[in-house]
Amino acid sequence: MVEIAPGAVPSPNIWNSPQVYEIENRAVDPDGTLESAMWAIRPWAGATVLDLGCGTGFHLPRFAREAARVIGVEPHSALAAAARRRVRDHPNVSVRVGAAQAIPLPDASVDVVHVRWAYFFGPGCEPGLAELSRVVRRGGAIFIIDNDATRSTFGRWFRRGLPSYDPDAVERFWARQGFAREPLMIRWSFASRADLAAVLRIEFPAELAEEFLREHEGCEVDYAVNLWWRCP
Ligand SMILES: C[S@@+](CC[C@H](N)C(=O)[O-])C[C@H]1O[C@@H](n2cnc3c(N)ncnc32)[C@H](O)[C@@H]1O
């Protein structure tokens, strides 16, 4: 039976359709813009990296190339099990079930935290931020990746899907928490229209997904993101 750690934010895209979310992950940022931006701020060579809300562990092998140790933490036990299967040949990677509000790691045990589209969506995530302050060592860095709803094709779609979203309030929240904002432009690059359609259908209500497909040609989507970061 699937167990879900207390405090998990329901994530229907990956919880219900992990195979389609895998297609989405493969399409995200083929240019490595996010990785280069994080590396320029705080490289993880020889470091301990925490990927919090790691889902099926898509990013774990990538961090394992340079890091001494990589830990994935994920509240959904079936996704954590999939992440474990993905990294079974990586001796420096482990996966635990847990949530941001109670990270199953000792104090000052992590150098770099990567959180991608998971739990840290602005106001309300303070308990997880307190946990990050506890587990990250001095000299480390926290990276949080989320949508920039103010620009790009994806940003406009996001606002149409969630009209109540207030990007200014979210930005003020991160500034108050001491995070810097690095606005980045990435892209989705799909192998086929069928893949784009499948991903839109797990990310948006059915009617909107069909509208976006009618409006948008091709297999590429420009996608603005914010990299929020802080060095404790
Ligand atoms: C959209 S998915 C992204 C997964 C992964 N970061 C990736 O990029 O492939 C969001 C993930 O956040 C996880 N999540 C939800 N609530 C969480 C919490 N309170 N603490 C940590 N992770 C959480 C979900 O279970 C899900 O795996």
The ligand as an SDF file (V2000), in Angstrom:
LIG
                    3D

 27 29  0  0  0  0  0  0  0  0999 V2000
    5.8870   18.0030   -9.5410 C   0  0  0  0  0  0  0  0  0  0  0  0
    6.6740   16.7560   -8.6060 S   0  0  0  0  0  0  0  0  0  0  0  0
    8.4110   17.0790   -8.9080 C   0  0  0  0  0  0  0  0  0  0  0  0
    9.2680   15.8840   -8.6120 C   0  0  0  0  0  0  0  0  0  0  0  0
   10.7680   16.1010   -8.8020 C   0  0  0  0  0  0  0  0  0  0  0  0
   11.2650   17.2250   -8.0500 N   0  0  0  0  0  0  0  0  0  0  0  0
   11.1330   16.2590  -10.2580 C   0  0  0  0  0  0  0  0  0  0  0  0
   11.5100   17.3730  -10.6820 O   0  0  0  0  0  0  0  0  0  0  0  0
   11.0800   15.2550  -10.9920 O   0  0  0  0  0  0  0  0  0  0  0  0
    6.4430   17.3370   -6.9350 C   0  0  0  0  0  0  0  0  0  0  0  0
    6.9890   16.3850   -5.8790 C   0  0  0  0  0  0  0  0  0  0  0  0
    6.9580   17.0290   -4.6010 O   0  0  0  0  0  0  0  0  0  0  0  0
    6.6430   16.0470   -3.6480 C   0  0  0  0  0  0  0  0  0  0  0  0
    6.1340   16.7000   -2.4330 N   0  0  0  0  0  0  0  0  0  0  0  0
    4.8630   17.0740   -2.1470 C   0  0  0  0  0  0  0  0  0  0  0  0
    4.7720   17.5640   -0.9100 N   0  0  0  0  0  0  0  0  0  0  0  0
    6.0130   17.5310   -0.3830 C   0  0  0  0  0  0  0  0  0  0  0  0
    6.5470   17.8730    0.8880 C   0  0  0  0  0  0  0  0  0  0  0  0
    5.7880   18.3720    1.8520 N   0  0  0  0  0  0  0  0  0  0  0  0
    7.8790   17.6750    1.0830 N   0  0  0  0  0  0  0  0  0  0  0  0
    8.6490   17.1860    0.0930 C   0  0  0  0  0  0  0  0  0  0  0  0
    8.1860   16.8240   -1.1180 N   0  0  0  0  0  0  0  0  0  0  0  0
    6.8930   16.9970   -1.3570 C   0  0  0  0  0  0  0  0  0  0  0  0
    5.6060   15.1940   -4.3550 C   0  0  0  0  0  0  0  0  0  0  0  0
    5.3850   13.9490   -3.7260 O   0  0  0  0  0  0  0  0  0  0  0  0
    6.2080   15.1000   -5.7360 C   0  0  0  0  0  0  0  0  0  0  0  0
    7.0600   14.0070   -5.8680 O   0  0  0  0  0  0  0  0  0  0  0  0
  1  2  1  0
  2  3  1  0
  2 10  1  0
  3  4  1  0
  4  5  1  0
  5  6  1  0
  5  7  1  0
  7  8  2  0
  7  9  1  0
 10 11  1  0
 11 12  1  0
 11 26  1  0
 12 13  1  0
 13 14  1  0
 13 24  1  0
 14 15  1  0
 14 23  1  0
 15 16  2  0
 16 17  1  0
 17 18  1  0
 17 23  2  0
 18 19  1  0
 18 20  2  0
 20 21  1  0
 21 22  2  0
 22 23  1  0
 24 25  1  0
 24 26  1  0
 26 27  1  0
M  CHG  2   2   1   9  -1
M  END
$$$$
